[in-house]
Amino acid sequence: MRIVVASSNKGKIKEIKSFFEGMEVVSFSEIIKPFEIEENGKSFKENAIIKAKAIYEKIPGNIVLADDSGISVKALGGIPGIYSARFAGENASDKDNLYKLIEELKKHGLKKTPAFYTAAIALATPYGVFTTHGFMRGDVIDEARGDKGFGYDPMFIPKGFEKTLGELDESVKAKISYRFKALSLAKIILNTIK
């Protein structure tokens, strides 16, 4: 079974490939010319569905997996939320987004405050569209620590840990990953439809 991932984010592709070890996992940009998908949903789930359907329409009959994920900070009204990937602007890098959120914490005098990661997975298949979710709770801090992972990982300390995701070993991260939780549920769906 080939899984086409509706993303060009290298970090995300790497995580998904390592999760579905032994299965063929490719980025949609390896099959078709990348195109702009307007993510105008009001939730992670809606945006994941929009991406999965958009790619599936171009390559029907495949299994298309789309992920929409991000971080939400309670004390800041849930931002950046669904805007996590473009928090610092439309063409912002992971580092730009990370430092913009650190800046926001400092602006509000927050050294450490509760936050959570959300991953919504949408599967567009010949049998319909399916969705799953995974969550990870913890705290964000007003500094970047560690160089592992990507996105907001260097400022996020998962519940029950002292280190940020940017400092934790990949094997530890894999056991608690919000994306892996959502992918585990997606795998159950894939096993029932193949």
JODA-V240177 format. One record per run of one state. SS is the DSSP state (@ for helix, = for strand, . for the rest). FROM is the first residue (numbers start at 0). LEN is the number of residues. If there is no record, write none. Layout:
ss=SS from=FROM len=LEN
ss=SS from=FROM len=LEN
//
This chain:
ss=. from=0 len=1
ss== from=1 len=4
ss=. from=5 len=4
ss=@ from=9 len=10
ss=. from=19 len=4
ss== from=23 len=4
ss=@ from=27 len=3
ss=. from=30 len=13
ss=@ from=43 len=15
ss=. from=58 len=4
ss== from=62 len=11
ss=@ from=73 len=3
ss=. from=76 len=2
ss== from=78 len=2
ss=@ from=80 len=6
ss=. from=86 len=7
ss=@ from=93 len=14
ss=. from=107 len=4
ss== from=111 len=14
ss=. from=125 len=2
ss== from=127 len=14
ss=. from=141 len=11
ss=@ from=152 len=3
ss== from=155 len=3
ss=. from=158 len=11
ss=@ from=169 len=7
ss=. from=176 len=1
ss=@ from=177 len=16
ss=. from=193 len=1
//
